[in-house]
Amino acid sequence: MRRDAARRPAELGLKQNLAQFLLLVAVNALVGGTLGQERTVLPLLADQVFHLDRYTSALTYIIAFGLAKAGTNYFAGTLSDRYGRRPVLIAGWLIAIPVPLLLIFGPSWEWIVAANLVLGISQGLTWSTTVMMKMDLVGPERRGLAMGFNEAAGYLGVAGTALATGYIASTSGLRPGPFLLGAAFIALGLGLSVAFVRETHHHARAEAASHVSAHADAGASLTNRQVFTLTSFRDRSLSSVSQAGLVNNLNDGLAWGLFPILFAAAGLSIERIGILAAVYPAVWGAGQLITGGLSDRIGRKWLIVGGMLVQAVALGLTGVGQGFGIWLAAAVLLGAGTAMVYPTLLAAIGDVAHPEWRARSVGIYRLWRDGGFAIGAVLSGLLADAFGIPSAILVVAALTAASGAVVAVRMRSNDYVEIQHLAT
C-alpha cells in the first residue's frame, strides 16, 4: 500500500496532505512530551536527591542532551535523504524506549546523564524528521505555517507534560511517577509512526523538479561539506539563522537548568515551579500557531530580530525580579519572544535551501541550534558558580540581544520575497 502511494505523483500543499500533516503534528506533540517529562523534575532531582552542590555539575545532563541532539540532527538530515524520513523517525522512537527506565531506576547522577544522552539522540531523529516531513508536504507557500504548527505541537507537549509532572511530583514524589508519563508517550508515538505515518521524501523530489533557486550558489548538486559551509558561514541568511538558533537554545538551556533552582531557592512550592516551567513553553508553543503563518505574510527577518530582543528583555526581568508574579510575567514574555523566532528560523532555512539538500541544511542548522543547549549549560553553570544565578541570567540576556543585532545587520531581508515570487 505504501509503495503504491509512493508511485503516485506527489501533490504539494497543506490541503492536499492535511490528514498526514495533522498526524505528524500529533506525533511531534508526543516528541515534545517525551522531553517535557524532565523540565520540572530533573533540576529538582539534581538538587534534592543527588545533592549536587555546583551548578556546573547539575547541568551535565543538559550538556549531554545538547551535544547528542546537535550531532544527531546533523546525521538525521543525511540519513533521511539516503534512507527516507519514516525509517529515521521510527528509529528515533525505538532509541527512546530505555530513557524512562534509566530516569526511574538510575542509582547515581551518571545514569541520569546517560539517559539524557540517549534522549538527545532520540530527539534529534524524531523532531528533525517531523520538521522535514512537514516541509516536504506543504511546499514553499505555507512553510512558515507548517513550521508554526510543528513547533507549537512540540512545545505545547513540553509545557503540558512539565505541568503534569510537576503535579505528579508534588503528590507522589520525584520518582517514578513523572517518568511513567514519558514511557506512555514513547509507546504511543512509536505505535502511530509504525502504523500510520507515510514516507514524504518523494514530495521533496517533486518540489525539486520544478524548483528555481533565488541564489546563484544554491544549486542542487552540493556535497555535504559545501552544504555545511554554506549553512554555517558563507550564506548571509543561513549563517544568521544558524547563530540565532544557537543563542536561542543557549538561553533555553539556562531556563531549563537554572530557573527551577532559582525559584526553589526563593521558597516557591513545586506546584508553582511547575507552573512557571510550563507557562514559558506553553506561550512559546501556542504563539507559534500565529507567528509561523505571520512570517509567511510579512517575511522572516524582522520577526526574528524582534523575537530575540523580546527574549533578552524577559531574561533581564527574570534576573533582576523577585516573586512569583514577576517571574510569571517574564515567563510569558520569554515564551512570546521565542514563539516569534522558532518557526521563523526553520522557515527561513527552507526558503533559501534547495529541496535536494534542504534536509541536510535543516540538520546543520539544528546542529548549531541544539548545540546551544550544551554551550548554555556550560556557560550559565560556570557563571552561576562564580557570580550567582541572577548574574548568569543577565549575561545570557546580553548575548541574546547581541544575536538579534547580528540578524538585523547580516541577514538578507528579501529572501522570502524572492522565493514567493519564484514559486508563483
C-alpha positions as CSV (number, residue, x, y, z in Angstrom):
1,M,0.0,0.0,0.0
2,R,2.8,2.5,0.9
3,R,4.8,1.5,-2.2
4,D,1.7,2.2,-4.4
5,A,1.2,5.6,-2.7
6,A,4.8,6.5,-3.3
7,R,4.5,5.8,-7.0
8,R,1.6,8.2,-7.4
9,P,2.5,11.8,-8.3
10,A,3.2,13.7,-5.1
11,E,0.9,16.7,-4.5
12,L,2.3,19.6,-2.6
13,G,0.2,21.6,-0.3
14,L,-1.4,21.7,3.2
15,K,-4.9,21.0,1.9
16,Q,-3.8,18.1,-0.3
17,N,-1.9,16.4,2.6
18,L,-4.0,17.5,5.6
19,A,-4.6,14.1,7.2
20,Q,-0.9,13.2,7.1
21,F,0.1,16.7,8.2
22,L,-2.2,16.5,11.3
23,L,-0.9,13.1,12.1
24,L,2.7,14.4,12.1
25,V,1.5,17.3,14.3
26,A,0.2,14.8,16.9
27,V,3.4,12.7,16.6
28,N,5.5,15.8,17.3
29,A,3.4,16.7,20.3
30,L,4.4,13.3,21.7
31,V,8.1,14.0,20.9
32,G,7.7,17.2,22.9
33,G,6.0,15.4,25.8
34,T,8.9,12.9,25.9
35,L,11.2,15.9,26.5
36,G,8.8,17.7,28.8
37,Q,8.9,14.8,31.4
38,E,12.2,16.3,32.5
39,R,11.7,20.1,32.5
40,T,10.3,20.4,36.1
41,V,11.7,17.3,37.8
42,L,15.3,16.9,36.8
43,P,16.7,20.1,38.2
44,L,15.0,19.3,41.5
45,L,16.3,15.7,41.3
46,A,19.8,17.0,41.0
47,D,19.3,19.3,44.0
48,Q,17.2,17.3,46.3
49,V,18.0,13.6,45.6
50,F,21.6,13.6,44.3
51,H,22.6,16.7,46.3
52,L,24.9,18.2,43.6
53,D,26.4,21.3,45.1
54,R,27.7,23.0,42.0
55,Y,25.5,24.3,39.2
56,T,28.0,23.2,36.5
57,S,27.8,19.6,37.8
58,A,24.0,19.7,38.0
59,L,23.7,20.9,34.4
60,T,25.8,18.0,32.9
61,Y,22.5,16.3,31.8
62,I,21.7,19.3,29.6
63,I,25.2,19.2,28.2
64,A,24.9,15.5,27.4
65,F,21.4,16.1,25.9
66,G,22.5,19.1,23.8
67,L,25.6,17.5,22.4
68,A,23.8,14.3,21.5
69,K,20.8,16.0,19.9
70,A,23.0,18.5,18.0
71,G,25.2,15.8,16.5
72,T,22.2,13.6,15.7
73,N,20.4,16.5,14.0
74,Y,23.3,16.7,11.5
75,F,23.1,13.0,10.7
76,A,19.3,12.9,10.7
77,G,19.3,15.1,7.5
78,T,21.8,12.9,5.7
79,L,20.1,9.7,6.8
80,S,16.7,10.8,5.8
81,D,17.9,11.8,2.4
82,R,19.5,8.4,2.0
83,Y,17.0,6.1,3.5
84,G,13.8,8.1,3.8
85,R,12.2,10.1,6.5
86,R,9.9,7.4,8.0
87,P,12.7,4.9,8.9
88,V,14.6,7.6,10.7
89,L,11.5,8.6,12.7
90,I,10.8,5.1,13.8
91,A,14.5,4.5,14.8
92,G,14.3,7.6,17.0
93,W,11.3,6.3,18.9
94,L,13.0,2.9,19.3
95,I,16.1,4.5,20.8
96,A,13.9,6.4,23.3
97,I,12.5,3.3,24.9
98,P,15.1,2.9,27.7
99,V,15.0,6.6,28.8
100,P,12.2,6.4,31.4
101,L,13.7,3.3,32.9
102,L,17.1,5.0,33.3
103,L,15.5,8.0,34.9
104,I,13.3,5.9,37.3
105,F,15.9,3.4,38.4
106,G,19.2,5.3,38.0
107,P,21.1,5.0,41.3
108,S,23.6,7.7,40.5
109,W,23.8,11.0,38.6
110,E,25.8,9.3,35.9
111,W,22.7,7.2,35.0
112,I,20.7,10.4,34.6
113,V,23.3,11.9,32.3
114,A,23.3,8.7,30.3
115,A,19.5,8.8,30.0
116,N,19.8,12.3,28.5
117,L,22.5,11.2,26.1
118,V,20.1,8.6,24.8
119,L,17.2,11.1,24.9
120,G,19.2,13.6,22.8
121,I,19.8,11.0,20.1
122,S,16.2,10.1,20.0
123,Q,15.0,13.7,19.9
124,G,17.5,14.5,17.1
125,L,16.0,11.8,15.0
126,T,12.3,12.2,15.8
127,W,12.0,16.0,15.9
128,S,14.2,16.5,12.9
129,T,12.2,14.2,10.7
130,T,8.8,15.6,11.6
131,V,10.2,19.0,10.6
132,M,11.4,17.7,7.3
133,M,8.3,15.8,6.6
134,K,6.0,18.8,7.1
135,M,8.3,20.9,4.8
136,D,8.1,18.1,2.2
137,L,4.3,18.0,2.3
138,V,3.3,21.7,2.2
139,G,5.7,23.1,-0.4
140,P,7.1,26.6,-0.3
141,E,4.0,28.8,0.0
142,R,2.8,27.6,3.5
143,R,6.2,26.7,5.0
144,G,6.0,29.2,7.9
145,L,2.6,28.0,8.8
146,A,3.8,24.4,8.7
147,M,6.7,25.1,11.0
148,G,4.5,27.0,13.3
149,F,2.2,24.0,13.7
150,N,5.1,21.6,14.1
151,E,6.9,23.6,16.8
152,A,3.6,24.6,18.5
153,A,2.7,20.9,18.9
154,G,6.1,20.0,20.2
155,Y,6.4,22.8,22.8
156,L,2.8,22.5,23.9
157,G,3.7,18.9,24.5
158,V,6.7,20.1,26.6
159,A,4.5,22.5,28.5
160,G,1.7,20.2,29.2
161,T,4.0,17.5,30.4
162,A,6.1,19.9,32.5
163,L,2.9,21.0,34.3
164,A,1.6,17.4,34.7
165,T,4.9,16.1,36.0
166,G,5.1,19.0,38.5
167,Y,1.7,18.0,39.9
168,I,2.6,14.3,40.0
169,A,5.9,15.1,41.7
170,S,4.2,17.2,44.3
171,T,1.7,14.4,45.2
172,S,3.8,11.2,44.7
173,G,7.4,12.2,44.7
174,L,10.1,12.9,42.1
175,R,10.4,9.3,41.1
176,P,8.9,7.1,39.5
177,G,5.5,8.8,38.7
178,P,6.6,11.7,36.4
179,F,8.6,9.4,34.2
180,L,5.8,6.9,33.7
181,L,4.1,9.6,31.6
182,G,7.1,9.8,29.3
183,A,7.0,6.0,28.9
184,A,3.4,6.2,27.7
185,F,4.3,8.9,25.2
186,I,7.1,6.9,23.7
187,A,4.8,3.8,23.3
188,L,2.1,5.9,21.6
189,G,4.5,7.8,19.4
190,L,6.2,4.6,18.2
191,G,2.8,2.9,17.5
192,L,1.5,5.8,15.5
193,S,4.7,6.2,13.5
194,V,4.8,2.5,12.6
195,A,1.1,2.1,11.8
196,F,0.1,5.3,10.1
197,V,3.0,7.7,9.1
198,R,3.8,7.6,5.4
199,E,7.1,8.4,3.6
200,T,7.3,12.0,2.3
201,H,10.7,12.0,0.5
202,H,9.0,11.8,-2.9
203,H,7.3,15.1,-2.1
204,A,10.7,16.8,-1.8
205,R,11.8,15.3,-5.1
206,A,8.6,16.6,-6.7
207,E,9.3,20.1,-5.4
208,A,13.0,19.9,-6.5
209,A,12.0,19.1,-10.1
210,S,10.3,22.5,-10.5
211,H,12.5,24.5,-8.1
212,V,14.3,27.6,-9.3
213,S,16.8,28.9,-6.8
214,A,16.9,32.6,-5.7
215,H,20.7,32.4,-5.4
216,A,23.3,31.5,-7.9
217,D,25.4,29.4,-5.4
218,A,22.5,27.4,-4.1
219,G,22.2,24.7,-6.8
220,A,21.1,21.1,-6.2
221,S,24.5,19.3,-6.6
222,L,26.3,20.2,-3.4
223,T,28.5,18.0,-1.3
224,N,27.9,17.6,2.5
225,R,30.9,19.8,3.1
226,Q,29.6,22.5,0.8
227,V,26.1,22.5,2.4
228,F,27.8,22.7,5.9
229,T,29.9,25.7,4.9
230,L,27.0,27.4,3.1
231,T,24.6,27.0,6.0
232,S,27.1,27.8,8.8
233,F,29.2,30.6,7.3
234,R,29.0,31.6,3.6
235,D,25.4,32.4,3.0
236,R,24.4,35.6,4.9
237,S,20.9,34.4,5.7
238,L,21.6,30.8,6.5
239,S,24.5,31.7,8.8
240,S,22.5,34.4,10.5
241,V,19.7,31.9,11.2
242,S,22.2,29.3,12.5
243,Q,23.8,31.7,15.1
244,A,20.4,32.9,16.2
245,G,19.2,29.4,16.7
246,L,22.3,28.6,18.8
247,V,21.7,31.6,21.0
248,N,18.0,30.9,21.3
249,N,18.7,27.4,22.7
250,L,21.6,28.7,24.8
251,N,19.1,30.7,26.8
252,D,16.6,27.8,26.8
253,G,19.3,25.6,28.3
254,L,19.7,28.3,31.0
255,A,16.0,28.4,31.6
256,W,15.7,24.6,31.8
257,G,18.6,24.0,34.1
258,L,18.7,27.0,36.4
259,F,15.2,28.6,36.6
260,P,13.7,25.8,38.8
261,I,16.7,26.1,41.2
262,L,16.3,29.9,41.3
263,F,12.6,29.6,42.1
264,A,13.1,26.8,44.7
265,A,15.8,28.9,46.5
266,A,13.2,31.7,46.7
267,G,10.8,29.4,48.5
268,L,8.3,28.6,45.7
269,S,6.5,25.3,46.0
270,I,7.0,22.5,43.5
271,E,3.5,23.2,42.1
272,R,4.4,26.9,41.5
273,I,7.7,25.9,40.0
274,G,5.8,23.5,37.7
275,I,3.5,26.3,36.6
276,L,6.5,28.6,35.8
277,A,8.2,25.7,34.0
278,A,5.1,25.1,31.9
279,V,4.0,28.7,31.1
280,Y,7.1,29.5,29.2
281,P,6.9,26.6,26.7
282,A,3.1,26.9,26.6
283,V,3.2,30.5,25.4
284,W,6.1,29.5,23.1
285,G,4.1,26.6,21.7
286,A,0.7,28.4,21.3
287,G,2.2,31.5,20.0
288,Q,3.8,29.7,17.1
289,L,0.3,28.9,15.7
290,I,0.2,32.7,15.0
291,T,3.8,33.6,14.3
292,G,4.5,30.8,11.8
293,G,1.7,31.9,9.4
294,L,2.6,35.6,10.2
295,S,6.1,35.1,8.8
296,D,4.5,33.8,5.6
297,R,2.8,37.2,5.2
298,I,5.4,39.7,6.5
299,G,8.7,37.9,6.0
300,R,11.2,36.3,8.3
301,K,13.9,38.8,9.2
302,W,12.3,41.4,11.5
303,L,10.2,38.8,13.3
304,I,13.5,37.0,14.2
305,V,15.1,40.3,15.3
306,G,12.1,41.3,17.4
307,G,11.8,37.9,19.0
308,M,15.5,37.9,20.1
309,L,15.1,41.3,21.6
310,V,11.9,40.3,23.5
311,Q,13.7,37.3,24.9
312,A,16.5,39.5,26.1
313,V,14.1,41.7,28.0
314,A,12.4,38.7,29.5
315,L,15.7,37.2,30.7
316,G,16.7,40.6,32.2
317,L,13.4,40.7,34.1
318,T,13.9,37.2,35.4
319,G,17.4,38.1,36.6
320,V,16.5,41.3,38.4
321,G,13.0,40.4,39.5
322,Q,11.7,38.6,42.7
323,G,8.5,36.7,43.3
324,F,6.0,34.5,41.5
325,G,4.2,37.4,39.8
326,I,7.3,39.0,38.3
327,W,8.6,35.6,37.2
328,L,5.3,34.6,35.7
329,A,5.2,37.8,33.6
330,A,8.8,37.2,32.5
331,A,7.9,33.6,31.5
332,V,5.1,34.8,29.3
333,L,7.4,37.4,27.7
334,L,10.1,34.8,27.1
335,G,7.6,32.4,25.6
336,A,6.3,35.1,23.3
337,G,9.8,36.1,22.1
338,T,10.7,32.5,21.4
339,A,7.5,32.0,19.5
340,M,8.4,34.9,17.2
341,V,11.8,33.2,16.5
342,Y,11.5,29.5,16.5
343,P,9.3,28.6,13.5
344,T,10.6,31.6,11.6
345,L,14.2,30.4,11.7
346,L,13.2,27.0,10.3
347,A,11.1,28.5,7.6
348,A,14.0,30.8,6.6
349,I,16.2,27.8,6.1
350,G,13.5,26.3,3.9
351,D,13.3,29.5,1.9
352,V,17.0,29.5,0.9
353,A,18.0,25.8,0.8
354,H,17.4,23.9,-2.4
355,P,14.9,21.0,-1.9
356,E,17.6,18.5,-2.9
357,W,19.8,19.5,0.1
358,R,17.3,21.1,2.3
359,A,17.1,18.2,4.8
360,R,20.9,18.4,5.2
361,S,20.7,22.2,5.7
362,V,18.0,21.8,8.3
363,G,20.1,19.2,10.0
364,I,23.1,21.5,10.1
365,Y,21.0,24.4,11.4
366,R,19.6,22.2,14.1
367,L,23.2,21.0,14.9
368,W,24.1,24.7,15.7
369,R,20.8,25.4,17.3
370,D,20.8,22.4,19.7
371,G,24.5,22.8,20.4
372,G,23.2,25.9,22.2
373,F,21.9,23.6,24.9
374,A,25.4,22.4,25.7
375,I,27.0,25.8,25.4
376,G,24.3,27.4,27.5
377,A,24.6,24.8,30.2
378,V,28.4,25.2,30.4
379,L,28.3,29.0,30.3
380,S,25.5,29.5,32.7
381,G,26.8,26.9,35.1
382,L,30.2,28.5,35.3
383,L,28.8,31.9,35.6
384,A,26.3,30.8,38.3
385,D,29.0,29.1,40.3
386,A,31.2,32.2,40.1
387,F,28.7,35.0,40.4
388,G,25.3,33.5,41.2
389,I,22.3,32.6,39.1
390,P,20.9,36.2,38.5
391,S,24.3,37.3,37.1
392,A,24.4,34.3,34.8
393,I,20.9,35.2,33.5
394,L,21.8,38.8,32.8
395,V,24.9,37.8,30.8
396,V,22.8,35.5,28.6
397,A,20.2,38.3,28.2
398,A,23.0,40.5,26.8
399,L,24.1,37.7,24.4
400,T,20.6,37.2,23.2
401,A,20.2,40.9,22.4
402,A,23.6,40.8,20.5
403,S,22.4,37.9,18.5
404,G,19.3,39.9,17.4
405,A,21.6,42.7,16.3
406,V,23.7,40.3,14.2
407,V,20.5,39.2,12.3
408,A,19.5,42.8,11.8
409,V,22.8,43.6,10.2
410,R,23.7,40.4,8.3
411,M,20.5,38.6,7.2
412,R,19.1,39.5,3.8
413,S,15.5,40.8,4.0
414,N,14.4,39.8,0.5
415,D,15.0,36.0,0.5
416,Y,11.3,35.2,1.3
417,V,10.0,37.7,-1.2
418,E,12.2,36.2,-3.9
419,I,11.2,32.6,-3.1
420,Q,7.5,33.6,-3.1
421,H,7.9,35.3,-6.5
422,L,9.6,32.3,-8.0
423,A,7.0,29.9,-6.5
424,T,4.2,31.8,-8.3
